């Protein structure tokens, strides 16, 4: 997964990583609540 960069580098900033992870977690949680996927409890 490529991180967003502001200076042309390849690194993902910690803030971008945290928000991407939080976003992914909420999407997974919503999908699980709707019964679309079976995830770890």
C-alpha positions in Angstrom: 0.0 0.0 0.0 1.5 3.3 -1.1 1.4 6.2 1.4 0.5 9.7 0.4 3.6 11.9 0.1 4.0 15.6 0.1 7.7 15.9 -0.7 8.1 13.2 -3.4 9.5 10.6 -1.0 8.2 7.1 -0.5 7.5 7.2 3.2 4.1 7.3 4.7 3.8 9.8 7.5 2.6 8.5 10.9 -0.5 10.7 10.8 -1.5 9.3 7.3 -0.9 5.8 8.5 -3.0 6.3 11.6 -5.9 7.8 9.7 -5.8 5.2 7.0 -5.8 2.5 9.7 -8.7 4.1 11.6 -10.6 4.5 8.4 -10.1 0.9 7.5 -11.1 -0.2 10.9 -14.4 1.7 10.8 -15.2 0.3 7.4 -14.5 -3.2 8.6 -16.6 -2.7 11.7 -19.5 -1.3 9.8 -19.4 -4.1 7.3 -19.2 -6.7 10.1 -22.2 -5.0 11.9 -24.2 -5.4 8.7 -23.3 -9.0 8.5 -21.4 -8.7 5.2 -18.2 -10.2 6.4 -17.1 -12.5 9.3 -14.3 -11.0 11.2 -12.5 -11.6 14.5 -14.6 -10.7 17.5 
